[in-house]
Each structure stands twice: as structure tokens, then as C-alpha cells.
């Protein structure tokens, strides 16, 4: 009798993937992975954030990091801040 739980899910998942369905071991479905926490910065935080930190934040969410620092700031404000 199987106890169920996470162990059985992990076993079942490992037997369904792989080369049998055309995927290579370790290959991801896509490049986006939702981080555990949504960024909690204010508009003024984004307006003064250094470019390297903006790059890290955008990269973490799988978003484009092109353009100058002002463009990255405006993009981050639009992507992460919701209007009241």
C-alpha cells in the first residue's frame, strides 16, 4: 500500500518526463519562473534604484533588460506598480 504524499508525486513525475516524450533530462518548459515574492518597492525606490539592481530584478522575473537606465525604471514602474 502506498502512503501517497509528496514522495509518490515525485516518483510519478520522474517517470512521466524524459526522452520518451521528446524532452531531454533537465530541460525546462520555458524560461520564466515566478519568484516567491512580488517586489515591494515604491515608485521613488524605482526612480533612485541603481541600474544593476534594476537589471537583477528584471532578470529574476524573465523581463527584458534592454534600454538605458531611465527606460528600465519606467518599465519596472509600469510592470510592478499598480495604479490606485
Wavefront OBJ file of the C-alpha trace (Angstrom):
o trace
v 0.000 0.000 0.000
v 1.395 3.385 -0.976
v 1.370 6.179 1.564
v 0.673 8.859 -1.074
v 2.028 12.292 -0.255
v 4.871 14.092 -1.962
v 7.107 11.063 -2.387
v 4.611 9.330 -4.671
v 4.106 12.539 -6.663
v 7.854 12.925 -7.143
v 8.145 9.307 -8.328
v 5.215 9.642 -10.706
v 6.561 12.879 -12.160
v 10.038 11.450 -12.731
v 8.626 8.502 -14.708
v 6.435 10.615 -16.999
v 9.096 13.011 -18.310
v 12.315 12.424 -20.153
v 13.256 11.243 -23.635
v 10.041 9.220 -24.048
v 8.049 12.379 -24.773
v 10.744 14.247 -26.690
v 12.204 16.217 -23.775
v 15.784 15.977 -22.630
v 16.562 15.397 -18.993
v 16.924 18.706 -17.127
v 15.288 20.757 -19.898
v 12.797 23.396 -18.770
v 9.423 24.107 -20.285
v 10.231 27.796 -20.623
v 12.467 30.457 -19.198
v 10.004 32.200 -16.889
v 9.802 31.196 -13.242
v 7.680 33.228 -10.860
v 9.801 34.292 -7.919
v 8.497 33.525 -4.467
v 7.819 37.168 -3.551
v 6.384 40.033 -5.578
v 8.678 43.103 -5.430
v 7.642 45.585 -2.755
v 9.283 48.764 -3.951
v 7.688 52.188 -4.187
v 7.772 54.473 -7.204
v 10.517 56.540 -5.547
v 12.518 53.328 -4.941
v 12.428 52.543 -8.665
v 13.299 56.150 -9.562
v 16.503 56.013 -7.478
v 17.394 52.314 -7.874
v 20.843 51.701 -9.402
v 20.868 50.157 -12.871
v 22.497 46.901 -11.726
v 19.666 46.340 -9.236
v 17.025 47.027 -11.894
v 18.790 44.532 -14.176
v 18.749 41.869 -11.438
v 15.078 42.473 -10.689
v 14.009 42.335 -14.328
v 16.153 39.260 -14.997
v 14.642 37.493 -11.973
v 11.165 37.892 -13.480
v 12.266 36.981 -17.006
v 11.583 40.500 -18.292
v 13.648 42.403 -20.891
v 16.634 44.361 -19.608
v 17.255 46.453 -22.712
v 17.444 50.211 -22.993
v 19.005 52.868 -20.833
v 18.510 53.148 -17.081
v 15.593 55.579 -17.458
v 13.771 53.149 -19.757
v 14.364 50.296 -17.271
v 12.994 52.438 -14.441
v 9.845 53.332 -16.374
v 9.371 49.713 -17.454
v 9.740 48.481 -13.848
v 7.280 51.075 -12.566
v 4.750 50.003 -15.207
v 5.308 46.297 -14.623
v 5.380 46.149 -10.829
v 3.303 49.083 -9.554
v -0.461 49.009 -9.803
v -2.424 52.252 -10.109
v -4.555 53.152 -7.101
l 1 2 3 4 5 6 7 8 9 10 11 12 13 14 15 16 17 18 19 20 21 22 23 24 25 26 27 28 29 30 31 32 33 34 35 36 37 38 39 40 41 42 43 44 45 46 47 48 49 50 51 52 53 54 55 56 57 58 59 60 61 62 63 64 65 66 67 68 69 70 71 72 73 74 75 76 77 78 79 80 81 82 83 84
